[in-house]
Amino acid sequence: MLVIYACLHPMSGWQSSGLPVFDYLAAPWPKYFSAEDMVFNILGYLPLGLTLVASLPMAWTGRRKVLITILLASLLSFGLETIQVFLPGRIASNLDIAANFTGALAGALIGERWGKSLFSSPHGLARWRERVIIAGPCGDVGLILFGLWLLAQLTPESLLFAIGDLRRLFGSAQPLPFQAGRLIAFEAAQTTSIMLAVGLAASCLSRTRLGPILVLALLAAGIGARVLATTFFFIPANPLAWLSPGARYGLAIGGLALAITLCLPRIIQRALAGTSLLAATVLINLMPISPYLLDSGHTIVTRGNFLHFHGLSTLVASLWPMAALGWLSVLGLWQGEKRHEQPDASNHSSSRENT
């Protein structure tokens, strides 16, 4: 779904160009070639090939799995490029199909060579997931959610850890005028709230005492993603351009609050995570828009697939709090049912022993 959305963004202005639909397949080498677009197209399909080949039946031969993976990925790429013919903001390209094919092939070969040891080995990710992450679908959905949270951090023109901003999505105006002091206070409070929400939710995802380490690793990965995106796409000479005074205050206060709340029982952590997530979403939508954000003329990549990937990461950042709140609610119900089942099971076994 992420690949489909990124390829069809912005999904508006559908119309026929009047040219043959498949004319792009025989197009010559383009006059203006973008290496960045080629890299994005390869990297976009590499994880698809990796995960797809690993999900195919183990009884199949390696060659068969690789061929099926390449065929499915190529059909997907061909279908999406053909649909782009009807999107004025997109350009269907045979080079994109070739790059997608290359990425899927590389991912399939990597998955076939190391996928079994990575996903199915007793010492691989499956073992780590079994030992560290809570069991069942709640654990799987939680991992996906935090992976999407990391994806949302690849929008460095926004504030640090800023998620849930619905103003762009619905075209709403900012409710409060800009003032420097007001912005710093709002940003510090929002950063603190989202650190608490993400950190406590990640702690609830862990089933061992390694929860604080998992929380620290996740937040460090989020900051690393922000630094990486700023370096490659915005201001290479200043990878910490997003570290504003409000962000620094929020990191300090949020880190201290998180260290204290991680000592609380899980049921309280879950409640605080949901409350902090709601608070962060309200704050980001009330916050004055800063005139110093990175998209004020500093962007160094302003065309091609980066803009479509940027649209994907922005959408994920906007909708992530709602999905996380739903997951926290289901997690609370699931763990509550487990606590009720355990006393019932113990009472049943003791009654059988007495009998």
N, C-alpha and C positions, 0 to 999 in steps of 0.2 A: 504493500500500500504506500509506503514512503517513496519507493521508486516511481510509482505511478503518479503520485501527487507532484513530485519534483519535476517530472517530465512534462506534465500538463499544466503546471502553474503558468499564468494566473487563472486559467479555466474561464475566460470571459471573452466576449467578442467573436463568438463562433461564426464563421462565414466561409463560403467557397471562394477560392481564388480564381476560379475559371480555368486553371491549368489542369492537365491530367494528374490524377491523384498520385500515381506511381512514377511521375516524371523525375522525382528527386533521386531515384535509384540509379539512373544513368547520368547523373550530373557530373561534370568534370571536376578536377581538383579546384577548390574554391580560391578566389583571388586573395581573400583575407582569411588567413588561417590563424586560429587561436590555440596555442599550446595548452593554456589553462583549461579550455573547454575539453580538449582531448584527455587531459589528466582526470578531470571530473567525471567524464563518461567512463573511463576505465575503473576508477576507484568506486564509482557508484554501483557497478555490477560485480565487483570482486567479492564483497561479502555475500551477495546473492548466490553466486556460484559456489562459494564455500559452504554455506548453510544448506543449499539445495542438494548438493552431492552427498552431504552427511546425513540427510534425511531419507535418502532412498534405501530400499531394502538391502540388508547386509548380505543376502544370498546372491545378489547380482555381482557380476564381475566388475572390476574397477573400470575397464574400458567402456562397458555398457553404461555405468553410472555417469561417467564423464560425458559420453555422447548424448545421453538423455538430458543432462544438465545444460549442455551447450545448445541443444535444440530448443528446449523450453525458454532459455534466456534470450536466444535469438528471435524466437517468435514474439516474445514480449517486447523486445526492442523494436522489431519491425512494426508491430501493431501500434506502439506508442508514437513512433516517428510518422507513421501514416496518419494518425489522428492529428498530429501537429500541423498537417497541411491545412486544416480548417481553423487553426488558431493564428490570428494575425501577429501576435506577439512572439511566435515561435517559428523556427526555420527547420523544416525536415531535412535531414542530411544523411547521405550514405556513409559519410565518415563517422557519424555518431553511432550507426549500427556496427561499423567495424570496430570502433573503440569499445562499445558495449560487449561485443563478441570477445575481444581480447581480455577484458576484465573478467567476464564469466569463465573463460577458459583458464585464466590464471587461478581464479578462485576454486574452480573444479579440480585442477591439478593439485593445488595445496590441500584441499579437503580430502582428496583421495589418498594423498601421501601421508598426511598427518591428522586427518579428521578423526580417525578411529581412536588414536592415542589421546587426542584433545578432548573429544566428547564422550567416548565410551570406555576409556581405560579406567581401571580402578584408581589410578593415580592422576587422572585428568580432571577436567572441569566438572564432570559428573560426580566425582568423589568430593570435590570441593563444595559443590552445590549441596550434596547430601549432608555434609558435616557442618557447614556454616549457615546455610539458608533454611528457613522454615520449609517444611514439606508441603506438598500438594500444589494445586493451582494458584493459591495465594502467593506462594513463593515465586512461581514462574512469572506471574503478572507483576509482582514487585520488581523483579529483575528487569523486565521490559520497561517498566515505568522509570526506573532510575537510569536506564540506558537512554531513554528519551529525554530525561532531564539533562544529561550530559550533551545530547544533541542541541538542546535549547541554549546551552552556554556558548554555542558557536555564532552568536549574534552580538559581537562586541561593541556595536554602536549603542546598545542599551545599557542600563545600569547593571551593576554587579548582581548576579543571581536574580535578575528581574524576570519574573514570570507572572502570568495572569493579566497582562495588560490588554484589555479588550477595546481600548480606544481606537487603535489602528484597525482592528477587525470590523468595528461597526462605524468607523468614521466619526467618533464623538470628539467634541472639543474638551480641552482641559478645564476642569471646574475652578481651579485656583490660579491666580496670576503668579508669575515667577518672582520670587524673592530669594536671594542667595541663602540667607539664614533658614528660611522655610524649606528650601530644597535640601539642605544639608540635614536638617532634622528628619524630614520625611525619608530621605535615602538611608540614614542610619537606622531608623526604625524598621524600614522595609528589609534591609539586609539582615538585621537581627532576627526578624520574624521568619524570614525564609531559611536562615541557617538553622533555627530551632525546628522548623517544620521538616526540612529535609533530613537533618541529623537524627531527630527522634524517630521519624518514619523509617530511616535506614536501620536504626537500632531495633525497631520492632520487626524488621525483616530478618535479623540475625537470630539464630537459635543457640548460640554459644556465648561465652564471655568475651569473645573477640569483637562484640558489637562496637565498642568505642574505636577499635582499629578500623573496622569497616566504615564507620562514619567519617573518621579522619581521612581515609583513603578516597572516599567519594568526594568530599569537599575539596581535597587537594586536586583530584582529577578535574573537578569543575573549574577551579582556578586555572589549571593547566590548559584546559580547552579554551578558556577565555584568552589566555596569553598567546596560545598558538594561533587562534583566529585573528587576533589583533596584529600579530607579527606578519602573517602571510597575506591578509586581505586589506589591512587598513594602514597602520603606521609601523613599518618594520623597525624604524629607529627608536620607537618608544612603545615596547610591548606592554607596559604598565599604564598606558594612557587612561584606562578605565578606572584606575585606583584614585578616585576622588576623595576629598575629605570625609564626605558622608559614608563612603564605602569603608574607609579606614576605621571610622568610629563604629560602624556596624560590625565589622569583622572582630574588633576587640570586645565589644559588648556581647555580641552573639557567641563568640567563643567561650567567654566566661559563663554565660547563661547555659550554654549547651553542656559544659563540663559539670555544672551543678545538676541539671535535669537528667542527665544520663544515669545518675544514681537512684532515680525514682523507680517505682514499680512499673512494669510494662503497661498496665492499664492506664496509669496516669500519663505515661509518655505518649501513648496513642491519643489520648484526649488533648494533650497540649500540642501535639503535632497538627491535629485538625484545626484547633483554635488558631494556632500561629499561621497556618496556611490561609485561613479566612482573613486574618488580619493583614497578611502580606498582600493578598489580592485586593483588598479594599484600599490599602495604602498606595499601591502602584497605580490605581485608577484615579486617586485623588491628587497624586503628586504633580506639582508643576513640571512641565516639560523643560528640561535644561537646554539652554542655547549652546552649551559646550559639549553636547554629545558628539560622538565620533563621526556621525553621518553628516556633519556640517562642513562638507567639502573636503574631507580628508581621505575619503575612500580611494584606494588605489586600484581596485578591481570593480569596474562599473558596468560590466556587460556579460553576456553569455550565461553559462550554466551557474555561475556563482549567484546571480540574482535569483534564479529559480530555487537554488538550494537555500538561499537566504529566506525566500518566502516560505519554504518548508520549515526551517528552524523557527521562524517567527510564529507560524501557526501552532507548532508544537508548544512553544513557550506560552502562547496565549491560552491554550486549552489544558495544559498540564495540571493546574491546580484542581480542576473539576474531576479529572480522572483520578488524581491522587486522593481526593476526598472520598470518592466512591470506593477506592481500594481500601482505605483505612476503615471505612464503615463495614465492608464485607469481612475484613480481617478481624475486627472486633466481634462480629457475630460468629465467625468460624471458631475463634479461640474461646468465646464464651460457651459455645456448644461442646467443645472438647472438655472444658472444665466441668460441665454438667454430666458428661458421659463418664468421666473417670470415677466419680463417687458412686454412680449407679452400677458400674462394672464391679467395683470393689465390694459393694453391698451384696450384689448378686453372688459373687464368689464366696463371700463369708457365709451367706445363707445356705449355699450348697455344702460347705464344709460342716456346718452345724447339723444339716440333715444326715 
